[in-house]
Amino acid sequence: MIEPHAPAPPRSPAPWSAPGGPDGPARLPVRPGTGRFLVLAGAFVCAACGLVYELELVALASYLMGDSVTQASVVLSVMVFAMGIGSLAAKRLRRLAAAGFGAVEATLALVGGCSAMALYAVFAWTGDWGGMWANGPRCLLVAFSLAIGLLIGAEVPLLMELIQRIRRQDAGGAVADLFAADYVGALVGGLAFPFLLLPFLGQLTGALLTGAVNTVVGGALVLGLFRRDLTRRARWLLLIGNGLVLAVLASAAVLVDDFERAARQAMYGEDVRVALQTGVKEVVLAGGTDGRPLDIYFDGRLRVSGRDELRFHEALVHPAMTGPHARVLILGGGDGLAVREVLRHSGVDRVDVVELDAEVVRLARTDPALSALNQHAFGDPRVRVTTADAFGWLRGATPATYDVVVSDLPDPGITESTKLYSQEFYGLARRVLAPGGRLVVHAGPVTAGPRVYWTVEATVRAAGLRTAPYGTGSRRTACAAGPDRTPAGRSRAPRDWGFVLAARTDPRPRLDPDGPRPSVLTQASLAAGERATRRTRIEGLPASTLVHPRY
């Protein structure tokens, strides 16, 4: 005879839950249908906040460290992995679902909301010191991705437990409802970040505001809807914890402008005059007054140094102007410095400038130091500026129009610039060249990046043009040496620039004997730069294309 089982002794309640809370249906202050809706609405908001944290880390890491493909891959892969671990770990919190969810959301709001400021601070104050700090920003990026992923992953099991405690239903239906709210929230967060938070609040304030919304919604959901399932101690701890998180985020928001100015000075020096986010990139002008040279930074990369910009722009422009040059096209060059060198040549009838960032052109027209440096080039009636992406503009340009095309674009190693150094791009540039026309390309440093430089040269040749590589040295690099940002004063940047002169017939880098005399560049230094560049040649490199970038 089988003896009946003795009744199990009553299980004592969890220390963070009210007696009877974790084992039975939730005791709600509202009807079950309303409670279920509020939980799904909370899941919607928390999912939106979580995706904002992800996008903010990707955007800031790409901005600080370059190579957006790599940074996005690191952040997303680490975060998705961590979400799986977080989901498994949250199984242990199911009996404490309400308190656990409140604690997770408060922690996520603090970590995610402060992640942008912390990453920016580490980069600004430790960027390239070497030693234990050599990879500080990258290590912190991985740490934040891991922490945020763990916390986001813990949300779903806890929310599932809360939904089922309101009203039991089949697991498939509950999963469908929860994931629908989660995915729609992710859509809203994904759209809010680039179209609202980033342009109107910036990365730092946007992340802080997202953290505040996250902690308010998470705290309100638990303390308002599930407060009867928590002990008095748990309610006070959650209330104090959320209050402290909000206080930290609010204090950071109040101090964010001072923090940003201090970080900017650490990165660029103390003589920053202009710093603005244009919608395309961050532009910083430093110096240019009281006899100090003007430095121009685009997205943290030193683009122009007044100490040495003549060496770069004379080498870029003057060899290409030997021959017919009535109509000139400049791709990029919104600072007006390449335009200045073009206008020094007689016989120029028209200069078309295609620049993506209208704000850079505005600064080149109106900033006293920059307009003086470019000699008010944009005030010349022969100069016409078009705000457009160079690739798209070339696709609609009239063929055989220009005697000279000057490609004054960011470094090829930057992911966003890769298409502007592709075989397709140079094919479009070749199409707009008039018979006898010449194309000149800034191809990055030669000695520090020979593989990138010779890949650009191979890509130009693959587009059907013959090439003449050459370079020039510098006292201090005036253009970005590569894709990585490095705070001012800590750069080990190379001391040269490489260029590729191209035409349908064999071009020869030389100066026009009847043209203006450059201030720095001479025929002897040009020939020496050509010989030195050729000695670094790497044979057999494939061309870079849109679908197979090689940089």
N, C-alpha and C positions, 0 to 999 in steps of 0.2 A: 504494500500500500504506500502510495506516495504521499508524504506529509505535505500539507500546504505550507507555503512560505510564510514566515513571520512578517508582519508589516514592518517596513523600514522605518527607522527613527527619523523624526523630522530634521531636515537639513537647516542648519543655522544660516541666516542671511549673510550675504557678502557685506564686508565692512563699509562699502561705499553706497550700498543700496538700502532703501527702506525695507523693513521686514516684509517678506513675501513678494518683493518687487521682481527679482530676476526669474522666478519660476512660474509666474502666472502672467495673465494679460496686464498690460500697462494700465495704471490708473490715471486717466487723462482728465484734464479740466475741460475738454471739448469732446464733441461727438467723434467716434472712430473715423468716420469718413473725412472730417475736417483735420483730424490728427494725421491721417495718412497723407492728405494733400500737403500739410505743412512739412512733413518729413521729406517728401519728394521735392518740394520747393527748396528746402535746405540743401538737399543733394544737388539740385540745379545750381545754386549759388556757389557752393563749395567746389563743384567741378569747374565752374568758370574761373574761380580764383586759382585753382590748381593749375589750369592751363596758362593763365597769365604768368604764374611763377616760372613755368617751363620756358615760355617764349621770352620772358625778361632775361633769364639766364643765357639763352641762345643769343639774343640780340646783344647783350652787354659783352659776352665773351667774344663774339665776332668783332665787335667794335674795339675792344681792348687788345685782343690777341690776333686778330686777322683770321683768314681762312675760315669763312663761315660754314663751309661744308664739314670741316673737321670738328668745329665747336658744336654744331648742331648734332652731329653723330655722337660725340662724347656725351653731351647732356641727355639726349633722348634715350640712348642705349642704356646708360647708367640708371636713368630714372625709371625706365620700364622694368629693368631687372630688379631695382629696389622696390617697385610696386608689388611685384610678386612676393618678395620676402616680407614686405609689410602686411600683405593679405594673410600669409601663413602665420605671422606673429600675432595678428589680431584675433586669431581663433581662441587664444588664451583669455581674451578680454570679453568674450561674448556674454558671460554672466554679469559683467559690469558694463553692458553696452552703453548705457546713457552716460555714466561718468567717464568711461573710456573715450567715447566720441567727443565729449566736451574737452577732455584733456588733449586729445589729438588735434582738435581744431585750434585750440589756443596755442599749442606748440607750433603747428603749421603756420599760423598767422605770424608768429614772432620770427620764425626761421625764414619763411618766404618773404615777408615784408622787409626784413633787414638784409636780405641776401645781396641786393644790388649795391647798397652802401658798403657792405663789408668787402665785396669783391673789388669795387672801385677803390676803396681805401688801401687794400693790400697792393693793388697794382700801382697806385700813385706813389705810395711811400716805400715800396720794396722792389718795384718793377724789375730791375736788372742788376741787383747788387751781387749776384752770384752766391755761392755757398749754399747755406740752408734755405735762402730765400729765392734761389734761382728759378724754381718752378712754383713759387708761392701762389700766384693767381690761378695756375692750372690745377694745383692740388686743392685749392679752395673751391674751384668750380666743381670738381668731382665730389668733394665733400658735401656741398650744398645740393647737388643733383641727387646724391645718395640719400641724404636726410629728407629732402622734400618728397622723393619717390617713396621712401618707407612710410611716411605719414599719409600720403595720398592713397597708397595701397591699403592702409589700415582702415580707411573710411568705409569701403564697400561692405566688408563683412559686418561691421558695427551697424551701419545703416540698414542692412538686410535684417539683422536681429531686431532692430527697433520697429521696422515695418511689420515683421511677423508677430511681434508682441502686441501691436495695435489690433491686428485682425489676421488670423491665420488664413493662408491661402496656399495653393500649390506653388512649389518652388519655382517652376517655370514662369508663372505669371508674375511672381514677386521680382524675379530677376529681370524680366522684360520691363516692368514699370521702373525699376531703379536705374537700369542702364539707359532707358529712354531719357529720364531726367538728367542723368550724368552726361550723356552725349550731347544733348541739346545745350546744356550748360557749357560744355566745352566749346561748342560752336560760338556761343555768345562771347565767352572769354577770348577765344581766338580772334574774333572780329573786333572786340573792344580794344584789344592791345594796340594794333597798328593804327586804328582809325580814331580812337578817342584818347586812351591813356598816354601813348607815346607822343603824339603831336601836341596835346594840350597840357600835359602834366610832366612829361619827361620820364625817364626810366626810374629815377630814384623816388620821386614823389608818387608816381604811378604804382610802384611796388608797395610803398607804405600805405597808400589808400586801399589797395587790394587786401593787404593784411588786416586793416581795420574792419573792412566789410566782412572778411572771413571770420574774425573773432566775434564780431557782433552777432552774425547769423548763427554761428555754431553755439555760442553761449546762450542766445535767446531760445534756440530750439531745445536745448537740454534743460535749462533752468525754467523756461516757460512751459514746455509741453510735458517734460518728464520729471518735474521737480518732486512729485509725490513718490517717485521710485528711488530717490536719493536720501541719504541720511542728512541730518542737519549739518554735520561736519563736512560732508561732500559738497553740499550746496555752498557753504561759505568758502571752501577752498576753491571751487570753480569760479565763484564770483570774484574773489580776490585775485585769482590768477588771470582772469580775463581783464580785470581792471588794470593790473600791472602791465599786461601786454598792450592794452590801449594807451596807457601812459607812456610806455617806451616808444610806440609808433608815433604818438602825437608829438612827443619831445623831438624825435628825429625829424618829423616834418617841419617843425618850427626852425630847427637848426640846419635844414638841408641846404639852404642857400650859402650859409657860412661854410659848411662842410665842403660844398662844391668849389667855392672860391679857394679854400685852403688846398684841396686836392689838385685843383688846376695850377696853382702856384708851385706845388711840389713837382708837377709834371712839366710845366712850361717855363718856370722861372717867375720872378716877381713882377716883370714888366708886361703882363698881359693887358692889352687895351680893349680887345674885342673878343667875345666868345659867344657864339650863337649856334643853334641847331637849325639848319636851313630846311629840313625836311628831306634833304638828300644826304647831308653829312654834317658833322660838326666842323665849324671853321673857327680857328683861333688866330688872332693877330697879336704878336708880341713885339715890343720895341717899336722902332720907327720914329721915336721922338728923342730930343736932347742928344742928338748925335749917335744914338744907339741903332744898330742895323735892324731892319724889319725881318721878322721870321713869320712864316705862314704855315700853319698846320691844318691838314685836312684829316679828320678822323684820327687825330693824334699822331699822324705821320708828318715829319718835317717835309713840307713840299717846296718851300722857297726860303732861302736865307739871303738877306740883303748883303751879307759879306761876300757871297760867292755866286750869286745868281747869274752874273754876266757870263761866267765860264760855261754854265749850262746852256743858257739861251742863245748865246752866240754860236756855240757848237751845234745846237739843234737847228738853227735857222739858216745861217749864212752859206754853208755848203750847198743846201738845196736851192738857193736863190741864184746860183750861177747858171745862167741860161734864161730863157723866157720866163717872166714872172709877173705878167700883167694881172692875172687873176690867181689869187691865193686862197686856199681853204685851210683853216686851222681847226682841228678836232680837239676839243678841250681848250686849254689856254684861257680860262675865264679870268685869270689874274691880269691879263693884258700884256704880259712881259714878252711873249713870243710875238704878239702883234706889234709891239714897239720895235723889235728888231726887223720885222718885215717892212715896216714903214720907213725905215732908214734907207731903203733901196729906191732909187728913182725908177720910174716906169711902172709903178704899182697902181693899177686902176681900181681894184676892188679887193677887199679882204673879207671873206665870210668866216665868221666864228660860230661853231656849233658847240655850245656849252650846256650841259645838263642842268647846272645849278644857277638859276637866275640871281640868287642872292650873292654869289661870288662876283658876278659881273657888276652888281650894284655896288659892292664894296670897292671893286676896282675903279669904279667911276667916282665914288664919293669919299672914301677914306683918304684923308690928306696924305698919309705916308705911302699908301699903296698907289694912289693916283700919281703922286710925284715920282715913284719908282718906275711906273710904266709910262711916264711922260704924257699922261692924259691921252693914251692911245685910243680909247673908246670915244673920245670927242672928235676924232677925225671923220669927216663925212664919207670917206671911202670904206669905212668899217661898218659892217652890218652883222648884228648878233642874232642868232636863232637859239631859243631855249628848246633843246631836244636831245634825245639819246642819239649819239653819233651813229650807232649801227642802224637804227631805224631811219634816221635822216638820209644816210647814204643809199638806202634801198629806193628812196623816191627821188634821188638827185638826178639831174640831167647828165647823160654821159658826155665824156670828152669836153669837160667844162674848164678844168683848172690846170694851170701850168705847174703849180706847186701845191702839194698837200702835206701839211705838217701835223703829225700825230703827237700831240702834247698831252698824253693821257697818264693816269696813275699806273703804278708798277704792275707788270703782268702777273706777279705772284699773288695779288689780291684777288680773291674769288670773284668779286663783282666786276673786275676788269678783264676776266679771262676771255669773254666773247669779243672784246675789243683788240685782242691779240690773236685772233683765230684766222685760219685760212679763208673762211668765208668773209670776214671783215676786210681783209686785204684784197680779196677779189672785188669787193664793192669799191674800195678805194682805187684800185686799178681802173675800174670802169669809168670813173669820173676824170681820170687824167687825160688831158689833151695830148695830141701827138708831141713827143719830145718832153712830156711832163715828168716831174720827179716827185717821189714820195720819200719823206724822212720820218723815221720812227724812233722815239725814245724807247730803248729796249732794256733798261735796267742796268745795274752795275756789271762790269765785265769781270774783274778779278774776284769779287765776292760771290758772283752768281754766274759763272760761265755757262753752265748748262741751260739756265733760263735764257740768257742772252742769245746763245747759238740756236736755241729752239725758236726764238722769235725770228732770227735770220732765216732758218730753214722754212719757217711758215710763210714768210714773205716770198721766198723763192717758189714755194709750192703754189702760190697764187699767180704765178706766171710772170714774175718780175725778176730782173737781174739785180744783184745786190753788191754794195760796197760797205763793208763794216768798218767802223772807226769809233774812237772814243776820246775822252779828254779827262784830265785829272782835275782835282779840286783841293782847295785848302780845307774846306769843311763841306760835308755833303749837303746839297741844297734840295735834293729830291729824295723821296722815300727809297731806302735801300732794299726794302723787302716788305712782306706782308705784315710783319709784326710791329705793333706799337712799342716804342721804348720811351720812357720819360726823358724829358730834356736833360742834357748834361750827362746821361749815362749810356749813350749810344756808342757801340763799337762799329759804326757804319763804315762802309768802304769809301775809298778816296777817289773814285772815278765814276764816270757815267759812260754807257755805251749807246751808240746810235747805229741805225741801218739806213743808208741811202739807197733808194731803189728806183729803177726805171725800166722801160721796155728794152732799152739798149744798155750796154755796160756803162754804169755811172762812175764818176771819179770824184771823190771828195776833194774839192779845192775851193779857193776863194776867188770871187770875181775880181779881176784886176781893175775893172772900171767901176766897181761897186764901192760902198762905204768901207772905211777901214775899221775893223772891230777894235774894241778897246783892249781885249785880252788875247783873242785867238789870232794866230799867225799861220801862214802857209807851212812854216817849218813845224810848229806844234801840231798842226792838223795831220801832216804826214807822219810825224812821230806817233801820234795817237792811232793812226791807221796801222802802222807796223806793229805796235804793241798789242793791239786788239787781235790782229791776225795770228799772232803767236799763241793765243789761247784757244784757237779753233778746236771744236769737238766735232768730228765727222760722224755722219750717219744718223743724226738725230731726226726723228719723225716730226712731221708738222703737227701743230695743235689745231684741232677742229672744235666745233661747237659740241659735238657728241663725244669727243675724246680729248678733253683738255690735257695738256702736257706740263703745265706749269706747277 
